[in-house]
Amino acid sequence: MKRPNSAQAFFAEIMQAYPHLAPRFAHQTSAPLPAPGPNQHSQPLGGSDQHSQPLARNEAATQSQPFIPRHRTLISRRMALAGGGIAALLLAGGSAGAWYLTRPNTPPAQKTTPTATPTPTATPNPNAPDLVIRDQHINAVSALAWSPQGNKLVSVADNDFAYIWDVDQMRANTDPQPLAKQQFNTGHNLFPAWSPDGKILAMANTGEQPLLDLTKVTLALYTSDFTSRAPGFTKPVTADGLFVMKGLAWTQQKYLCTVSTIANGNLFDHFYLWGFDTSKATTTVKALTMNHSLGGNTSTDSPLLQAAPDGQKMAIAAYGGILVGIVGVSNGTPTWKDAPGFLSLPKGQTSEEIIAIAWSPDSSMVVGYYNSSPITIGIWTIAKGAQQYPLTTTTQAQITTIAWGNNGPNSLISTGTSDGKIQLWDPQHFDKPVATLSSDVKQSVLALEWSPDHKWLAASYKDNFSTIHIWKMQGRSFPTT
């Protein structure tokens, strides 16, 4: 068979071989494509101003006309496979092109059934998080707080939104969304705190003070779903004489408290205890000067005061130990009663500052982490006013935060580290952790919180995805001695 001289000749030969196809191609014409302009090759698809100008719409057509796709009038594969023969055109470019015509009686190729290769079943990781939140915040989540009912978690980030998450809703949806949110564009070092009845959500360091008032700091009180400010607190509450609040906690059901260093640098061996009665409307909060140096350091932003779970006492991280007492408010000014007072570190370690603290679930003990070599955690029994033997850890990474919860009948202290580990410890034996909760994040743990009912443990990380991991602790089994 002689090779055609051109594509047109090839097409003519097909028409001669299959004359019944001629009518089908006779009415199929297509307008030629417009010739490209001189700069068309450098323009984005749709023209140079397609994305910079709003598109005009025909509203009537948009609302009443269904969309009908346009079909190109090119020769289809089905049209080329005509009659009993099959024509195949191979375009290899230039004079190397070739064409072939196969016979209709050629038997089809035998199909082979591939053999399925069994996929190995992955072994579930018993210590993996049950819920993961990522890319919801713009910045890393610096603080977490559980509602008293234990089913809602608030997450906050500097100069960002605060989100409220419903754990039950998250478990029931593959793409969970926050239950509520509140924006804090100027908030820095935000600390959330739920009221004991769960009706008010307070936030420290909201940044609502005038820009040039460098020694004024604000806190705000909201309803539990962020729909409005709490009754009686439509305006922020302002503290004067500090740079930043170092935590936020409720005590005695109605007193809201915080601590801070003193803006006057001459009083480095004192700090302020702030507090007010939330049952009375106010726009200012007053301070009591405490005769100790406040703990904490620049490497962590853990809250430096924690209210006991029974709501009766307050613990404050200090230089050389922990202060424990009862907070009240009289004539708008906070009061303090030692109960038992200052719990000192052992001799030889009194120059260390407590960095993070937590209460035992039964409010009978308090734990504090402090920098030493080896890394040490001190536990004090409140009734005795004495420290147990200091417990040292084997971890080489710095502890950044600490929390205390129950796993069934067993008590567990949890710690977060600078390399992203969440470790669980038996309070009686700190030679090694009883478990390490798995995480794919290797950056520092910023916040660690047990839910009040101890069913959940949440952690946030200083990573680029604003990650929050949540473990369901209820039903897990960890070996303790």
Helices and strands as residue ranges (DSSP letters): H 7-17, G 19-21, H 22-26, G 40-42, H 59-64, H 77-80, E 86-90, G 94-96, E 98-102, E 131-133, E 141-146, E 152-157, E 160-166, H 167-172, E 180-184, E 191-194, E 200-204, E 216-223, E 237-240, E 249-251, E 255-260, E 271-277, E 286-290, E 305-307, E 314-318, E 321-330, E 333-344, E 354-359, E 365-370, E 376-381, E 386-387, E 391-392, E 399-407, E 410-417, E 422-425, E 435-437, E 445-450, E 456-461, E 468-472
